[in-house]
Amino acid sequence: MASSNDNKSTEGGFQDGNSDPNDEETNELCPGFKDVDAFVKYGLGAVLSATKASAGLPQAGDDYDFYRSFPGFQEFCESQGDKLLHLMSQIMQHHGCRSHMRDRNKLTGLEERFDLVVDSNDTILERAGILLDEADGVNRSQQPVMPAGFQPPKIVVSSWNRKGSGSGSRPETFRLLHAKNVARPQLKFKEKVDNSNTPFIPKIFIKPNATKPLPSYFTNKQIRKERPEDLDVPAALADFIHQQRTQEHVEDMFAHPYQYELDHFTTPENLLSKPEVQMYKPMAETKCSFIDTLEDLVALNEKLCKLSEFAVDLEHHSYRSFLGLTCLMQISTREEDFIIDTLELRSEMYILNEAFTDPATVKVFHGADSDIEWLQKDFGLYVVNLFDTHQASRALNLARHSLDHLLKHFCNVDSDKRYQLADWRIRPLPDEMVQYARTDTHYLLYIYDSMRAQLLEFHHGQPGLLQSVWNKSKDISLKKYLKPIFTEESYLELQRKQKKSFNTQQLTAFRLLFAWRDKLARQEDESTGYVLPTHMMSKISEELPKEPQGIIACCNPVPPLVRQQVNELHLLVQQAREMPLLKVSKDGCQQWAYVLSISAAFLKELETKSDQTSLSVAHMKASRIIESFENPFRMYLPPSDVHINKNAKFDPSSKIFEVNKLHLLSYHMSNHMFDSLKGGGKKRERVASEVGESTPKPSKKLMKSADKPQKTEPPSQESFTPFDYSQSDLSVFAGTKSKSNTQFDPNRQAPDFKKKVFISGNRSMSYMAGKSERGFRHNWPKR
């Protein structure tokens, strides 16, 4: 609405050319704001201040609870919260939305307020989109005009695109267009963009200033046209096929072409000494040249080769291209500024390698991490003898390391960052965007001199700190561009960043949508954020809509390619919905995997020793489940006050013999679990008291030895041997009442009430064969 009011007032100003300037001052957009720009700047500043202030508040947790305990802080939070709710209600009322943010039910008030905010945001964003379309001329005329010239301007975005001219003529108006109205520069490239799912191969085929010659693979790349069998495959894949045919080394294909030169590069002594700081020329007095022809580019390269230093910066666009496009290059010397149209000269930019790789010339960048990769990806350019002012700022421990802060700190210049995220594919460029591009490099050489001097002063005149900045800058020059490669596990890293717990169906949908988005983005040469933004993809995966309209409802605004391919997306979602639904926590999966592995190993060992036990399949399954989650010794220990005959242990017809046998089996299982936890030590030796297939009748000597405790050998240091409970003296439990087992055991036998003898307390006085009180109904677990 504000922009439309501004447009009306602007149109009125053009119709009345003889209006008094004093009337223009009185016709303000809002009280205290002359135009839309002033209002927007003030609003952005207020939002930024509020964001910084909110970030400084105590976070939710111990700190917040501690401060909340003070009555003053609590009252302040409540008063500020009421003010914020009141302001939000006013904004909602202004846009015609429901605005009852206060006096809500305490139980459901939070959800109701959240729904109100979501509905209001949708309404406001929809109106903003309509106004932007009107400001763009989408609803009026689909034919963009650049510039509008002397025609009466219909749409004015803001005051920056109004260029004043001489007296007696009307102002000239430029109009910035959105990406949908700009012709795709990729269509004019001589060498098509390679979005294939293959590794990036350097584009260089000529190596100036070489100490080590360029491998023959790169010098013979131009003969690709003579290989008709490779014309139907992508260029990178054709190079890989040719490399396999000629059996060249893979290291030559993917190595840094100037690796040897950078490794043997040493910083000259004059660059480690205190420099003479040269003041920059005013921008108005500095010549600026726009380079868009091959002749001008060759002339620029000759000038740069004669210099000792120059500053470089790039402007990049990544929204309407899969790999991104370098749209502009700015170069500044001590006397002149250059703006290079890299979209027009994309295939000829390799000429600048002669100046960029000259070790005698310093190339000054700020934050060159991305610039180095973009130069390699788009132009095959490499940098030798680089100085990064961002690394110097970090070495000096400045308050901030951005270029804005350096311009303000060293040059007292306020940079205008309105065009930092502008669409740099626009041609011709408005003067304001050209001035912004010049500012990034015009003052950079002066900052370079000043920072070198401060680095030496900071280190008491010693070049150690300055040398470290040169070394870090050289490491940045050694960076190689890596192409994004799609794999079957690529979606996992992105899904972890969402911090959402998906079930199998949702995770399958996320994986299928991720693969669809990557494939379509490579085919159409669009960014993945343009095809389907990540938050929309996560929303579709979470909701799993049953109808195509549900997919459209998850996207606001709806991406153009999603609207075109909605049926294909619906099929992918249906495919994900057919997956078995399963949701198990990570810890639960690990525990179950451990239990199953131990149980499987124990079952395998029981099968190998089937001659020692005659358990059925059902018994083995029951033993696996019960004995994995319960102490295997507890259920087999008899009550402490029962007398057990020693001879019964060796009588196969007695119940004691059977209990002792099960006790040894459970002991063997615990041994196996200990060995598995330790990673597999030496195999445990057979216990002397184990019962085999045939048990001889006990002799008197054997019965006497059962009464005497046997000597145990000290445990070996190599493997851990558990304590042998079969050798324990059970008399230590005498006099204490054993706790009744409250867990139901399917292996226990039902009690015989006719022969059981009870006294007060329901405690048995004898332990007869086949009789046990553990199955008595009073000891069953309570529900």
Legacy VTK file of the C-alpha trace (Angstrom):
# vtk DataFile Version 3.0
C-alpha trace
ASCII
DATASET POLYDATA
POINTS 783 float
0.000 0.000 0.000
2.823 2.337 0.800
4.471 1.706 -2.543
1.201 2.300 -4.411
0.681 5.610 -2.606
4.190 6.620 -3.508
3.513 5.713 -7.119
0.398 7.847 -7.216
2.205 10.801 -5.758
5.035 10.328 -8.237
2.671 10.196 -11.176
1.016 13.348 -9.972
4.402 15.020 -9.803
5.176 14.088 -13.409
1.824 15.409 -14.637
2.313 18.769 -13.008
5.785 19.809 -14.048
5.439 23.388 -12.668
4.537 22.357 -9.096
6.165 24.236 -6.266
9.014 22.378 -4.533
7.684 23.561 -1.193
4.517 21.569 -1.886
6.612 18.430 -2.360
8.148 18.914 1.067
4.735 19.252 2.683
3.382 16.170 0.859
5.069 13.594 3.044
4.332 9.890 2.862
4.001 9.602 6.651
4.596 12.125 9.413
8.341 12.471 9.602
9.099 10.435 6.454
9.632 12.150 3.106
9.303 9.083 0.898
9.131 5.315 0.929
12.907 4.903 1.202
13.092 6.904 4.403
10.249 4.896 5.897
11.782 1.561 4.825
15.222 2.474 6.190
13.710 3.467 9.509
11.634 0.306 9.640
14.588 -1.959 8.847
16.662 -0.221 11.490
13.929 -0.686 14.073
13.567 -4.360 13.204
17.325 -4.853 13.413
17.497 -3.132 16.804
14.620 -5.222 18.113
16.265 -8.413 16.868
19.552 -7.548 18.557
17.758 -6.667 21.796
15.800 -9.927 21.786
19.005 -11.884 21.183
20.469 -10.308 24.310
17.656 -11.525 26.557
18.233 -14.627 28.707
17.515 -17.804 26.815
14.970 -20.382 27.937
16.586 -22.581 30.526
18.376 -22.139 33.817
19.346 -18.497 33.162
15.802 -17.496 32.263
14.331 -19.267 35.282
16.881 -17.573 37.503
16.071 -14.088 36.219
12.377 -14.904 36.266
12.581 -15.371 40.013
13.169 -11.613 40.438
9.882 -9.645 40.643
11.308 -6.719 38.685
12.318 -8.881 35.721
8.972 -10.673 35.814
7.016 -7.431 35.750
9.187 -6.096 32.932
8.596 -9.220 30.822
4.856 -9.061 31.386
4.627 -5.363 30.516
6.737 -5.780 27.382
4.731 -8.828 26.365
1.496 -6.851 26.669
2.964 -4.065 24.535
4.048 -6.526 21.854
0.615 -8.157 21.796
-0.989 -4.720 21.503
1.261 -3.779 18.568
0.567 -7.079 16.844
-3.169 -6.535 17.317
-2.913 -3.095 15.726
-1.049 -4.505 12.703
-3.677 -7.222 12.318
-6.506 -4.705 12.549
-4.820 -2.569 9.891
-4.848 -5.509 7.479
-8.369 -6.599 8.373
-7.402 -9.754 10.259
-8.720 -11.120 13.527
-6.784 -9.370 16.258
-8.020 -10.572 19.650
-4.540 -11.434 20.895
-5.261 -10.722 24.567
-7.725 -12.066 27.139
-7.422 -15.626 25.868
-8.070 -18.847 27.725
-4.982 -19.890 29.662
-5.258 -23.495 28.493
-5.759 -22.930 24.760
-4.622 -19.321 24.473
-1.177 -20.127 23.087
-2.519 -22.264 20.250
-5.203 -19.709 19.380
-2.669 -16.871 19.307
-0.337 -18.919 17.144
-3.155 -19.634 14.679
-4.010 -15.934 14.549
-0.389 -15.033 13.797
-0.144 -17.673 11.056
-3.364 -16.496 9.383
-2.294 -12.878 9.598
1.130 -13.645 8.112
-0.494 -15.437 5.187
-2.804 -12.485 4.530
-0.029 -9.893 4.767
2.359 -11.875 2.561
-0.363 -12.398 -0.038
-1.061 -8.674 -0.172
2.649 -7.922 -0.370
2.966 -10.327 -3.314
0.074 -8.640 -5.113
1.620 -5.216 -4.599
5.011 -6.430 -5.821
3.373 -7.860 -8.940
1.673 -4.529 -9.565
4.938 -2.677 -8.966
6.612 -5.050 -11.387
4.024 -4.430 -14.045
2.997 -8.080 -14.184
-0.712 -7.314 -14.083
-0.490 -4.457 -16.585
2.169 -5.170 -19.164
4.318 -8.215 -19.684
6.838 -6.368 -21.867
9.612 -4.793 -19.765
11.070 -1.509 -20.919
14.656 -0.632 -19.931
14.976 2.252 -19.578
11.553 3.824 -19.866
13.078 6.923 -21.443
10.761 9.858 -21.916
7.572 7.874 -21.546
5.492 8.724 -18.490
6.578 6.177 -15.888
3.803 3.944 -14.652
5.681 2.144 -11.903
8.343 3.486 -9.554
9.853 1.002 -7.119
11.639 3.577 -4.972
13.677 6.747 -5.199
16.989 5.070 -6.095
15.823 4.400 -9.654
15.076 8.046 -10.347
17.919 9.716 -12.197
17.842 13.483 -12.319
18.819 15.263 -15.507
19.321 18.811 -16.611
16.758 21.536 -16.180
13.861 21.575 -18.562
13.745 17.764 -19.031
11.920 15.141 -17.147
13.831 12.707 -14.950
14.860 9.377 -16.399
13.510 6.314 -14.631
14.991 2.834 -14.433
13.068 -0.197 -13.297
14.704 -3.191 -11.653
13.143 -6.401 -12.923
12.730 -9.655 -11.103
14.353 -12.850 -12.307
11.259 -13.966 -14.217
11.545 -10.991 -16.559
15.282 -11.213 -17.231
16.464 -13.224 -20.213
18.475 -16.218 -19.102
22.144 -15.470 -19.845
22.925 -19.213 -19.983
21.281 -19.342 -23.399
24.018 -17.104 -24.853
27.000 -18.998 -23.460
29.251 -20.522 -26.075
30.113 -23.403 -23.758
27.009 -24.837 -22.164
26.825 -25.168 -18.410
27.659 -28.682 -17.223
25.233 -29.681 -14.474
25.916 -33.398 -14.794
26.421 -35.498 -11.698
30.155 -35.879 -12.337
33.164 -34.329 -10.580
34.344 -30.908 -11.678
37.350 -30.844 -14.002
39.389 -27.612 -14.312
38.675 -25.556 -17.411
42.222 -24.313 -17.844
44.022 -25.238 -21.078
46.769 -22.545 -21.094
49.019 -22.030 -18.066
50.779 -18.630 -17.968
53.610 -18.003 -15.470
54.127 -21.751 -15.153
57.029 -23.277 -13.268
55.687 -26.787 -13.783
54.105 -27.423 -17.197
50.400 -28.065 -17.492
49.592 -31.797 -17.871
48.969 -32.882 -21.407
45.398 -33.788 -20.557
44.397 -30.118 -20.232
46.323 -28.988 -23.301
44.580 -31.626 -25.463
41.066 -30.805 -24.292
40.354 -28.857 -27.469
40.408 -32.051 -29.561
37.100 -33.122 -28.024
35.325 -32.049 -31.199
37.316 -34.646 -33.099
35.794 -37.455 -31.011
32.248 -37.877 -32.386
31.552 -40.833 -30.120
31.618 -38.501 -27.094
29.321 -35.784 -28.392
26.203 -37.343 -26.891
27.538 -37.316 -23.322
28.305 -34.365 -21.036
31.653 -32.682 -21.400
32.944 -33.804 -18.005
31.952 -37.400 -18.715
33.594 -37.227 -22.145
36.803 -36.056 -20.514
36.616 -38.909 -18.040
36.087 -41.441 -20.853
39.002 -40.003 -22.760
41.161 -40.153 -19.646
40.319 -43.816 -19.149
41.144 -44.560 -22.765
44.521 -42.886 -22.682
45.226 -44.252 -19.168
46.288 -40.866 -17.837
46.635 -40.263 -14.136
43.503 -39.274 -12.304
45.546 -36.881 -10.155
46.166 -34.705 -13.198
42.442 -34.312 -13.832
41.431 -33.131 -10.379
44.640 -31.544 -9.072
45.093 -27.808 -8.633
46.890 -26.575 -11.784
49.021 -24.110 -9.797
49.686 -26.387 -6.835
53.412 -26.522 -7.499
53.740 -22.755 -7.997
51.820 -21.943 -4.816
53.750 -24.471 -2.729
57.062 -22.911 -3.804
55.887 -19.320 -3.567
57.635 -17.164 -0.962
56.473 -13.712 0.020
58.941 -11.034 -1.167
60.803 -9.091 1.491
59.376 -5.737 0.404
55.862 -7.030 1.201
56.952 -7.903 4.754
58.292 -4.431 5.512
56.368 -1.326 6.549
54.608 0.145 3.488
53.969 3.720 2.496
50.234 4.193 2.810
48.923 5.743 -0.418
45.712 7.714 -0.066
42.871 6.747 -2.393
41.543 9.148 -4.974
37.972 10.443 -4.579
35.529 8.311 -6.484
34.202 11.282 -8.413
37.721 11.998 -9.747
38.488 8.366 -10.645
37.845 7.077 -14.136
35.578 4.038 -14.426
35.598 1.839 -17.543
32.976 -0.773 -18.426
34.572 -3.756 -20.188
32.278 -5.787 -22.433
34.385 -6.470 -25.553
37.370 -8.720 -26.203
39.569 -5.785 -27.284
38.952 -3.933 -24.029
39.643 -7.090 -22.034
43.007 -7.618 -23.741
43.939 -3.991 -23.099
42.991 -4.355 -19.439
45.145 -7.460 -19.093
48.158 -5.562 -20.456
47.607 -2.775 -17.904
47.319 -5.192 -15.015
50.533 -7.022 -15.923
52.483 -3.767 -15.467
51.146 -3.098 -11.950
52.447 -4.261 -8.600
48.982 -4.659 -7.017
45.267 -4.376 -7.823
41.994 -5.136 -6.027
39.379 -7.628 -7.212
35.795 -8.445 -6.272
32.959 -10.465 -7.823
29.173 -10.281 -7.935
27.469 -13.654 -8.063
23.932 -14.881 -8.740
22.775 -18.284 -7.493
18.969 -18.289 -7.436
18.202 -18.965 -11.113
21.123 -21.307 -11.798
22.049 -24.699 -10.380
25.770 -23.993 -9.958
25.510 -20.202 -9.892
26.733 -17.493 -12.263
29.461 -14.899 -11.823
27.769 -11.830 -13.306
30.279 -9.063 -12.697
33.953 -8.520 -11.865
35.296 -5.311 -10.365
39.012 -4.432 -10.591
40.523 -1.294 -9.086
44.008 0.117 -9.424
45.494 3.188 -7.777
44.274 5.366 -10.655
41.300 3.677 -12.311
38.305 1.383 -11.761
37.087 -1.335 -14.163
33.734 -3.117 -14.344
33.821 -6.317 -16.446
30.664 -7.865 -17.862
31.552 -11.490 -17.220
28.270 -12.732 -18.697
29.253 -11.302 -22.082
32.935 -12.285 -21.862
32.539 -15.598 -20.056
34.503 -17.687 -22.594
37.305 -15.076 -22.919
37.974 -14.407 -19.235
40.845 -16.916 -19.206
42.982 -14.131 -20.729
43.288 -12.568 -17.261
45.203 -15.623 -16.016
48.383 -13.891 -17.158
47.884 -11.128 -14.585
46.127 -13.189 -11.905
48.903 -15.809 -11.717
51.828 -13.388 -11.878
53.738 -13.890 -8.595
55.119 -10.351 -8.785
51.643 -8.762 -8.631
49.569 -8.710 -5.448
45.865 -9.437 -5.832
43.843 -7.948 -2.963
40.516 -9.613 -2.114
38.164 -9.408 0.828
36.719 -12.750 1.889
38.116 -14.629 -1.101
36.941 -18.099 -0.050
33.978 -18.084 -2.436
35.601 -15.834 -5.038
38.446 -18.309 -5.626
35.975 -21.127 -6.296
33.784 -18.988 -8.566
36.787 -17.949 -10.650
37.729 -21.593 -11.204
34.181 -22.763 -11.895
33.145 -20.121 -14.438
36.357 -18.879 -16.044
39.231 -21.239 -15.225
41.070 -18.392 -13.449
43.561 -18.965 -10.629
45.277 -16.583 -8.228
48.921 -16.506 -7.153
50.141 -13.982 -4.544
46.823 -13.255 -2.859
46.213 -10.951 0.129
42.867 -11.372 1.893
41.856 -8.374 4.017
39.370 -10.563 5.863
42.219 -12.681 7.241
44.114 -9.508 8.147
41.048 -8.222 10.015
40.890 -11.415 12.027
44.600 -11.175 12.836
44.090 -7.608 14.089
41.125 -8.698 16.252
38.850 -5.997 14.902
35.318 -5.703 16.211
33.846 -6.961 12.931
35.429 -8.429 9.823
32.970 -7.361 7.126
33.920 -5.025 4.303
31.378 -2.508 5.584
33.221 -2.272 8.881
36.605 -1.895 7.170
35.295 0.924 4.954
33.912 2.719 7.990
36.963 2.031 10.156
39.708 3.007 7.702
37.975 5.285 5.168
34.973 6.635 7.105
32.738 5.567 4.218
29.210 4.273 4.720
28.486 1.605 2.139
24.993 1.036 0.828
24.194 -2.666 1.039
20.756 -2.444 -0.567
22.133 -4.086 -3.702
24.102 -6.867 -2.042
21.391 -9.401 -2.894
20.261 -7.712 -6.115
19.866 -9.597 -9.371
23.184 -8.833 -11.071
22.074 -10.394 -14.349
20.218 -7.191 -15.215
21.517 -5.406 -18.303
22.074 -2.521 -18.581
23.075 -1.976 -14.994
21.600 1.079 -13.230
24.128 3.694 -12.152
23.382 3.023 -8.473
24.365 -0.627 -8.826
27.528 0.332 -10.729
28.472 2.733 -7.925
27.886 0.010 -5.355
30.108 -2.389 -7.305
32.883 0.223 -7.541
32.784 0.878 -3.801
33.748 -2.723 -3.015
37.191 -2.361 -4.639
37.874 1.386 -4.927
39.097 1.730 -1.319
40.531 -1.773 -0.963
44.146 -0.925 -1.855
44.250 1.826 0.776
42.850 -0.622 3.333
45.511 -3.121 2.208
48.313 -0.641 2.943
46.824 0.405 6.278
46.345 -3.144 7.497
49.890 -4.156 6.582
51.213 -1.225 8.617
49.003 -2.085 11.590
50.007 -5.746 11.458
53.651 -4.757 11.790
52.922 -2.302 14.621
50.731 -4.851 16.374
53.694 -7.270 16.422
56.320 -4.671 17.420
57.748 -4.350 13.949
58.295 -8.090 13.493
56.856 -9.638 10.308
55.569 -12.799 11.985
51.916 -11.753 12.172
51.977 -10.308 8.656
53.587 -13.486 7.356
50.815 -15.558 8.900
48.222 -13.515 6.977
50.126 -14.137 3.740
50.233 -17.862 4.521
46.487 -18.019 5.232
45.817 -16.140 2.019
47.938 -18.655 0.122
45.917 -21.497 1.637
42.777 -19.849 0.274
44.386 -19.700 -3.173
44.896 -23.468 -2.982
41.181 -24.127 -2.589
39.548 -26.186 -5.338
35.999 -25.939 -6.526
33.995 -29.083 -5.755
30.860 -29.763 -7.709
27.789 -30.893 -5.739
27.455 -34.641 -6.295
24.174 -36.440 -5.687
24.321 -39.789 -3.891
21.725 -42.051 -2.335
22.683 -40.730 1.122
22.784 -37.025 0.227
19.382 -36.366 1.749
20.444 -37.573 5.207
22.642 -34.573 5.952
19.877 -32.158 4.980
17.302 -34.123 6.946
19.449 -33.975 10.093
19.578 -30.199 9.808
15.776 -30.051 9.920
15.852 -31.454 13.490
12.594 -33.324 12.929
11.799 -36.917 13.791
10.352 -38.630 10.698
8.786 -42.049 10.498
9.565 -44.426 7.650
6.897 -42.978 5.348
7.934 -39.381 5.944
11.609 -40.201 5.530
10.897 -42.032 2.270
8.950 -39.031 0.981
11.799 -36.708 1.936
14.283 -38.931 0.099
12.163 -39.147 -3.054
11.441 -35.414 -3.105
15.120 -34.645 -2.576
16.098 -36.817 -5.556
13.321 -35.322 -7.716
14.397 -31.781 -6.831
18.059 -32.436 -7.602
17.297 -34.074 -10.946
14.917 -31.329 -12.101
17.277 -28.555 -10.947
20.113 -30.004 -13.005
17.903 -30.397 -16.077
16.367 -26.915 -15.931
19.551 -25.220 -14.630
17.709 -23.796 -11.653
18.702 -23.715 -8.018
17.184 -26.255 -5.665
15.702 -23.391 -3.685
13.857 -22.206 -6.800
12.567 -25.679 -7.726
11.365 -26.566 -4.219
12.585 -24.757 -1.087
13.735 -26.996 1.728
11.092 -25.880 4.216
8.339 -26.686 1.698
9.876 -30.080 0.967
9.983 -30.817 4.687
6.355 -29.705 5.038
5.190 -32.015 2.242
7.158 -34.923 3.730
5.663 -34.300 7.139
2.043 -33.919 6.008
2.050 -36.589 3.230
-0.959 -35.100 1.379
-3.373 -37.567 -0.177
-4.378 -35.253 -3.025
-2.406 -32.973 -5.387
-4.228 -29.991 -3.908
-2.670 -30.836 -0.572
0.806 -30.496 -2.086
-0.143 -27.059 -3.417
-1.459 -26.123 0.023
1.913 -26.973 1.623
3.666 -24.391 -0.590
3.145 -20.678 -0.100
3.940 -19.221 -2.563
3.777 -22.165 -4.963
7.019 -22.586 -6.987
6.359 -22.623 -10.758
7.965 -26.027 -11.317
5.976 -27.544 -8.447
2.748 -26.378 -10.049
3.842 -27.908 -13.352
5.011 -31.213 -11.850
2.372 -31.576 -9.115
1.116 -34.895 -10.496
4.587 -36.390 -10.445
5.064 -35.166 -6.888
1.743 -36.739 -5.949
2.931 -40.107 -7.263
6.087 -39.835 -5.154
4.060 -39.068 -2.048
1.777 -42.030 -2.767
4.822 -44.253 -3.146
6.035 -43.107 0.265
2.642 -43.741 1.871
2.831 -47.389 0.786
5.867 -47.965 2.990
5.300 -49.844 6.279
4.801 -47.369 9.075
7.453 -47.696 11.776
8.753 -45.208 14.249
11.366 -46.338 16.778
13.791 -44.142 18.648
17.479 -44.424 17.967
18.275 -45.760 21.449
15.476 -48.296 21.187
16.808 -49.557 17.863
20.272 -49.996 19.295
18.964 -51.888 22.328
16.815 -54.206 20.257
19.652 -54.836 17.817
21.922 -55.791 20.713
19.310 -58.106 22.249
18.606 -59.801 18.932
22.312 -60.316 18.212
22.929 -61.845 21.636
19.829 -64.019 21.384
20.747 -65.226 17.902
24.250 -66.148 19.030
22.894 -67.969 22.051
20.334 -69.863 19.956
23.081 -70.904 17.535
25.156 -72.195 20.424
22.207 -74.116 21.798
21.670 -75.756 18.427
25.306 -76.848 18.278
24.902 -78.409 21.744
21.552 -80.038 21.095
22.920 -83.290 22.497
23.147 -81.685 25.936
19.626 -80.257 26.067
16.293 -81.279 24.563
14.550 -77.877 24.500
11.818 -77.387 21.919
11.598 -74.383 19.647
8.950 -72.787 21.844
11.109 -73.266 24.945
14.100 -71.715 23.232
12.071 -68.669 22.107
10.687 -68.222 25.589
14.138 -68.540 27.129
15.563 -65.990 24.714
12.947 -63.386 25.612
12.813 -63.958 29.352
16.484 -64.507 30.062
17.535 -61.421 28.046
15.570 -59.038 30.276
15.850 -60.729 33.655
18.545 -61.949 36.002
19.126 -65.531 34.839
20.113 -66.713 38.332
17.249 -65.396 40.422
14.439 -67.688 39.336
16.465 -70.852 39.896
17.668 -70.142 43.455
15.602 -72.120 46.037
14.242 -70.514 49.223
16.969 -69.895 51.767
15.368 -71.854 54.618
15.008 -75.176 52.757
17.404 -78.066 53.350
18.790 -79.515 50.104
20.318 -82.960 50.020
23.727 -82.963 48.342
23.086 -86.347 46.723
20.013 -84.948 44.955
22.236 -82.699 42.848
23.684 -85.700 41.070
20.512 -87.763 40.790
19.050 -87.340 37.247
15.605 -88.362 38.496
15.388 -85.479 40.995
14.102 -81.986 40.438
17.272 -80.541 41.924
19.279 -82.071 39.087
17.019 -80.373 36.509
17.230 -77.010 38.276
20.999 -77.263 38.476
21.154 -78.075 34.765
19.045 -74.996 33.828
21.170 -72.925 36.184
24.324 -73.938 34.313
22.725 -73.143 30.949
21.766 -69.652 32.104
25.269 -69.191 33.497
26.663 -70.111 30.082
24.437 -67.497 28.433
25.682 -64.751 30.775
29.245 -65.753 29.914
28.435 -65.354 26.237
27.007 -61.889 26.838
30.127 -60.821 28.730
32.330 -62.059 25.906
30.242 -60.196 23.326
30.501 -56.955 25.279
34.269 -57.322 25.540
34.621 -57.726 21.794
35.402 -61.381 21.745
38.235 -62.485 24.007
39.534 -66.006 24.393
36.997 -68.800 24.525
36.000 -69.715 28.073
37.054 -73.171 29.205
34.468 -75.749 30.226
33.484 -75.556 33.876
34.441 -78.661 35.821
31.007 -78.974 37.429
29.031 -78.920 34.148
26.859 -81.958 33.496
27.366 -83.748 30.200
25.302 -86.255 28.339
25.932 -89.108 30.768
26.447 -88.371 34.426
28.079 -91.153 36.486
26.787 -91.982 39.924
28.459 -89.863 42.546
31.072 -91.540 44.672
31.700 -90.856 48.331
34.800 -88.872 47.530
32.823 -86.717 45.133
30.085 -86.127 47.719
32.688 -85.188 50.308
34.318 -82.816 47.909
30.966 -81.143 47.363
30.880 -80.117 51.031
34.351 -78.543 50.840
34.869 -75.304 48.877
37.229 -75.718 45.984
40.203 -73.448 45.391
39.666 -71.026 42.564
42.458 -69.928 40.310
43.138 -66.214 39.990
41.509 -64.726 36.891
43.737 -64.240 33.893
44.524 -60.743 32.770
43.708 -61.480 29.153
40.003 -62.344 29.548
37.353 -61.704 32.158
35.895 -64.852 33.841
32.611 -64.364 35.724
32.160 -65.701 39.218
31.093 -69.372 39.288
27.913 -69.413 41.331
27.818 -73.218 41.216
30.658 -73.233 43.737
28.907 -70.853 46.143
28.018 -71.782 49.686
24.287 -71.165 49.915
24.316 -71.309 53.691
25.124 -67.564 53.799
21.521 -66.916 52.853
20.234 -68.764 55.930
18.105 -66.738 58.307
16.906 -64.189 55.768
13.579 -64.277 54.055
13.935 -64.344 50.311
11.860 -61.898 48.349
9.112 -63.589 46.413
9.421 -63.221 42.687
6.524 -61.094 41.452
7.121 -61.773 37.757
5.133 -64.404 35.957
7.244 -67.314 34.661
5.691 -69.623 32.032
8.244 -72.369 32.889
7.041 -72.740 36.465
4.835 -75.707 37.331
1.463 -75.364 39.016
1.454 -76.185 42.738
-0.037 -79.334 44.163
-2.220 -78.132 47.020
-2.918 -81.611 48.352
0.626 -82.535 49.299
1.980 -79.085 50.140
2.537 -78.441 53.816
1.966 -74.870 55.035
2.537 -73.099 58.294
1.824 -69.508 59.286
3.125 -67.170 56.658
2.518 -69.689 53.829
6.139 -70.835 53.910
6.941 -74.391 52.876
8.894 -76.540 55.338
10.189 -78.976 52.725
11.318 -78.940 49.125
9.904 -81.987 47.361
10.459 -83.069 43.758
8.052 -81.345 41.419
6.752 -78.970 44.134
7.357 -75.226 44.158
5.499 -72.296 45.642
6.647 -69.872 42.924
3.606 -70.731 40.831
1.153 -70.069 43.677
-1.560 -67.655 42.683
-0.906 -65.300 45.594
2.559 -64.614 44.149
1.327 -63.631 40.700
2.146 -60.026 39.688
-0.509 -57.512 40.593
-2.047 -55.558 37.692
LINES 1 784
783 0 1 2 3 4 5 6 7 8 9 10 11 12 13 14 15 16 17 18 19 20 21 22 23 24 25 26 27 28 29 30 31 32 33 34 35 36 37 38 39 40 41 42 43 44 45 46 47 48 49 50 51 52 53 54 55 56 57 58 59 60 61 62 63 64 65 66 67 68 69 70 71 72 73 74 75 76 77 78 79 80 81 82 83 84 85 86 87 88 89 90 91 92 93 94 95 96 97 98 99 100 101 102 103 104 105 106 107 108 109 110 111 112 113 114 115 116 117 118 119 120 121 122 123 124 125 126 127 128 129 130 131 132 133 134 135 136 137 138 139 140 141 142 143 144 145 146 147 148 149 150 151 152 153 154 155 156 157 158 159 160 161 162 163 164 165 166 167 168 169 170 171 172 173 174 175 176 177 178 179 180 181 182 183 184 185 186 187 188 189 190 191 192 193 194 195 196 197 198 199 200 201 202 203 204 205 206 207 208 209 210 211 212 213 214 215 216 217 218 219 220 221 222 223 224 225 226 227 228 229 230 231 232 233 234 235 236 237 238 239 240 241 242 243 244 245 246 247 248 249 250 251 252 253 254 255 256 257 258 259 260 261 262 263 264 265 266 267 268 269 270 271 272 273 274 275 276 277 278 279 280 281 282 283 284 285 286 287 288 289 290 291 292 293 294 295 296 297 298 299 300 301 302 303 304 305 306 307 308 309 310 311 312 313 314 315 316 317 318 319 320 321 322 323 324 325 326 327 328 329 330 331 332 333 334 335 336 337 338 339 340 341 342 343 344 345 346 347 348 349 350 351 352 353 354 355 356 357 358 359 360 361 362 363 364 365 366 367 368 369 370 371 372 373 374 375 376 377 378 379 380 381 382 383 384 385 386 387 388 389 390 391 392 393 394 395 396 397 398 399 400 401 402 403 404 405 406 407 408 409 410 411 412 413 414 415 416 417 418 419 420 421 422 423 424 425 426 427 428 429 430 431 432 433 434 435 436 437 438 439 440 441 442 443 444 445 446 447 448 449 450 451 452 453 454 455 456 457 458 459 460 461 462 463 464 465 466 467 468 469 470 471 472 473 474 475 476 477 478 479 480 481 482 483 484 485 486 487 488 489 490 491 492 493 494 495 496 497 498 499 500 501 502 503 504 505 506 507 508 509 510 511 512 513 514 515 516 517 518 519 520 521 522 523 524 525 526 527 528 529 530 531 532 533 534 535 536 537 538 539 540 541 542 543 544 545 546 547 548 549 550 551 552 553 554 555 556 557 558 559 560 561 562 563 564 565 566 567 568 569 570 571 572 573 574 575 576 577 578 579 580 581 582 583 584 585 586 587 588 589 590 591 592 593 594 595 596 597 598 599 600 601 602 603 604 605 606 607 608 609 610 611 612 613 614 615 616 617 618 619 620 621 622 623 624 625 626 627 628 629 630 631 632 633 634 635 636 637 638 639 640 641 642 643 644 645 646 647 648 649 650 651 652 653 654 655 656 657 658 659 660 661 662 663 664 665 666 667 668 669 670 671 672 673 674 675 676 677 678 679 680 681 682 683 684 685 686 687 688 689 690 691 692 693 694 695 696 697 698 699 700 701 702 703 704 705 706 707 708 709 710 711 712 713 714 715 716 717 718 719 720 721 722 723 724 725 726 727 728 729 730 731 732 733 734 735 736 737 738 739 740 741 742 743 744 745 746 747 748 749 750 751 752 753 754 755 756 757 758 759 760 761 762 763 764 765 766 767 768 769 770 771 772 773 774 775 776 777 778 779 780 781 782
